[in-house]
């Protein structure tokens, strides 16, 4: 068994490293690659994905998994070897169902589509992206249809990112959340809007970067095993447990953009940096689901980074970076500004209360597109109509409407967005568990100390990687299944202090 | 034939793209990778090299080449298809002689050694590098011995980079060059040294970067298909014809470093950007030899960039970037400073006259190490003794002595250095041919116009890639074989105007 396990790990190590290489190609494409590099980069991504796929579907892996199955069954569920074999089998069985040609074609298309999007979005040019999106939708359906027997065609695509979730489950959670969110939004919208003009002065980029890096260094992001660069659409990416990078973007006329994006991505990155180093080179070495991943980024961005306690410590430091802009802005005014609730255009800029409505819109469109109840050609109008209905405003252009998010322009249509809202919900649920175990955390945050929280998350969530599924992890860590109650309670408490909520 | 050629090109395209990926991994490692990424990067480099090697040695390629041989023989020598088949066969036959295990092991070792060197060099720690170098020497011998029948064990390694050259040929050229160089050096050394204090003031990096980028934009380096980043040891690298990047390093207390390094690397990069785009994805799409490559970098760095005519145009602009440092320095003083001849420690900083002595030293050590007439343990002492003999100074430390160049710490011992001097020699020979065809070039350079020279080089040298060997190209472009005469004449004319040369 020892020898077979070693052989399996050797196979997986190659796949892990090839995935790391694909990550580097994507990171470079998104940060530094000159325009002229695009055609070759599409080919390079495609060949790496193809080789990784070919190596994964090697029947030798299937044979090794079969041979190792009795060993896995002889072990406790929580044993690392059992988890390795269990997770590898799950992913292997998923991978062998997708033809290599499809993987290759999708990968090449994704790179070309992304490159076009980086030009088409600033040019507000939906027409240019329409054929790309149509092809993406077609590929997404083909991909889903590699997994027949689904209840909803989106299920396999959702499963890729949030294993164990289905369209129907997500719909139910979202319906419940929507029902409880809309009255809060309506109550707030009936009141005077918060004044966030203090964030909309001129904030030189270099100072924003310096402050942001300082904050995440305090959070515990390890710069010996990572770095931050600028990009269009921020992301975190892992090339190995020793090299987990974040990207960000700054606006000199809006302080909120870069600051919270940096905190957000650091949450994703700390999850990956916090993996059990023993898992390096295996499929266990990755966050367990899109939703759990997002719970970590939102926890640091919102639950910590937009809390009043956090700013009791950091606001004087921020003022020191921007004395002209902020010295005459009291903490409470600043705190209210960074938590301004409004009906806004951009998902990534949205406040915690309305954010999930942006996600629900996208999720519903993904289902409709996949079902065939909506065409790509009709998507811009449908987007604007739904946006008007949900937010009371119509996007003035596609740039800040249907073209705003990278996801559909780089990956599948289907499964791309639900994780954001599941993450919001889980951020409150996990944070509640952390506080139950360590009631001193809020006071520590007020001192700019994050060690206890970081360590609790590392121990309870990060180190496990994919060892436990999202559902198992939530149960294990919080003692109950996913529930929206802590998140709703969090919103009501926090925004009840900022607004009058008769709900 | 059409179908077989297409099939061959499909194979080659994969190899080309994998080499591009290896380039990206190296570029990232040398520019942005955090320390913690090193162990995985070594594995990632190794797996890419291994896969590229495996794909190249696929017997299907040998079969296709055999099938295509009659077609190749039916074509004129200069036909692109004939060149493609000829060059692919040459490189295929070289590649199949090297066992995959050796390639893989060397690649992993190279990455680990490079990473260690980036720490050991600043720490002046030769002892740390000794075991790496010993392993490198052992690998280099193993590699050479994959090609039995050589006259000298270095021949196969020289052949990798300067196809058609042998240790004996290089020795003969170097002996001749040395005999003519030493009297020039001695004559100059007997005179008052030039004063280069005007280059040794404080020059803020951002201004250096701005000036350097402006110069190479004028040279014709295409930033839509490239970019510049900072590194330890500058290099140019190609991921595709559309993505050819350069790296540089700046010293704020010495203006010469970054400025000439930038021009140098732009010469390499313009060669690769100037390849016939039809060659993309084949083995023709690369500069034909180390020597010819270096001739292009040295042509732009020295023949153009250190000429008086160039500075007639650019010196006022440089002064505008650095008014406090240079406004009271006359052009002639500056020109003399950037061409100061001196016995210095660092090859890459050396002037045109002494530079080749640095190369000859390294070349001779490579031969001695490979022959077994010198051990790695004895190398530092041997280095210092030879340096004392050739330059009259003993390196004060290993950092600026035996540890200074990356080559032995990242690649073979053997074949690593001769190209630099062959390049110097060829830079003058090619430039002479360009002037014979376009006598207006020197006057254009005085106007800051480089279009004629750029286009002449692109047409006569760059576009051909590997279609012609170095020897063929030199004959074809200059009408005679490689000769040191133009280079000696260039040195005597230029330095005869700066110093009294009774030679």
Interface residues (C-beta under 8 A of the other chain):
Chain A: X13 X14 X17 X18 X20 X21 X24 X25 X28 X32 X33 X34 X35 X36 X37 X38 X39 X40 X41 X43 X44 X47 X48 X51 X222 X223 X224 X225 X226 X227 X229 X239 X240 X241 X242 X243 X245 X280
Chain B: X13 X14 X17 X18 X20 X21 X24 X25 X28 X32 X33 X34 X35 X36 X37 X38 X39 X40 X41 X43 X44 X47 X48 X51 X222 X223 X224 X225 X226 X227 X229 X239 X240 X241 X242 X243 X245 X280
